[in-house]
Amino acid sequence: MREVQKGKLVAVNISEKKGTRKKDVRSCAVMKDFGLKDDAHGGPWHRQVSLLANESIEKMKALD
């Protein structure tokens, strides 16, 4: 049996173009075999949605 891990979703972010800053959309549609609707990283490839630890986000914010 698999161990259940719990977490907390704190933001949903998408970008219109790859390589640009993502914006918080608060909610969105998840599309089968695509990812998040209107996200530049959606599509038929291996990483349609990324889950980031809050520690990683805080580290990137500190670099700004």
C-alpha positions as CSV (number, residue, x, y, z in Angstrom):
1,M,0.0,0.0,0.0
2,R,1.3,3.5,-0.8
3,E,1.9,6.1,1.8
4,V,-0.3,9.1,1.6
5,Q,1.6,12.4,1.7
6,K,-0.3,15.6,2.5
7,G,0.4,19.1,1.3
8,K,-1.1,22.5,0.9
9,L,-1.7,24.2,-2.5
10,V,-0.9,27.8,-2.0
11,A,-1.0,29.2,-5.6
12,V,-1.9,28.3,-9.2
13,N,0.3,30.1,-11.7
14,I,0.4,30.2,-15.5
15,S,2.3,32.1,-18.2
16,E,1.3,33.1,-21.6
17,K,4.8,32.5,-23.0
18,K,7.6,30.3,-21.9
19,G,10.4,32.1,-20.2
20,T,8.2,34.8,-18.8
21,R,7.1,35.4,-15.2
22,K,4.0,33.4,-14.2
23,K,0.9,35.1,-12.9
24,D,-1.4,33.8,-10.1
25,V,-4.7,32.9,-11.5
26,R,-6.2,31.6,-8.3
27,S,-7.9,28.7,-10.1
28,C,-8.0,27.2,-13.6
29,A,-9.2,24.3,-15.7
30,V,-7.0,21.1,-15.9
31,M,-7.2,19.6,-19.4
32,K,-6.5,15.9,-20.0
33,D,-3.3,15.3,-21.9
34,F,-2.5,19.0,-21.9
35,G,-2.1,20.5,-18.4
36,L,-3.4,23.8,-17.2
37,K,-5.6,25.7,-19.6
38,D,-4.0,28.8,-21.2
39,D,-0.5,27.9,-19.8
40,A,2.5,28.1,-22.2
41,H,3.9,24.9,-20.7
42,G,0.8,22.8,-21.5
43,G,0.9,20.3,-24.3
44,P,1.8,16.8,-25.2
45,W,5.0,16.4,-23.3
46,H,6.4,15.0,-20.0
47,R,6.0,18.0,-17.8
48,Q,2.6,19.7,-18.2
49,V,2.3,20.8,-14.6
50,S,5.1,21.5,-12.1
51,L,4.7,21.4,-8.3
52,L,7.2,23.5,-6.5
53,A,8.1,23.4,-2.8
54,N,7.5,26.8,-1.1
55,E,11.2,26.8,-0.1
56,S,12.2,26.8,-3.8
57,I,9.8,29.7,-4.5
58,E,11.2,31.7,-1.6
59,K,14.7,31.1,-2.8
60,M,13.9,32.4,-6.2
61,K,12.1,35.5,-4.8
62,A,15.3,36.3,-2.8
63,L,17.3,36.4,-6.1
64,D,15.1,39.2,-7.5
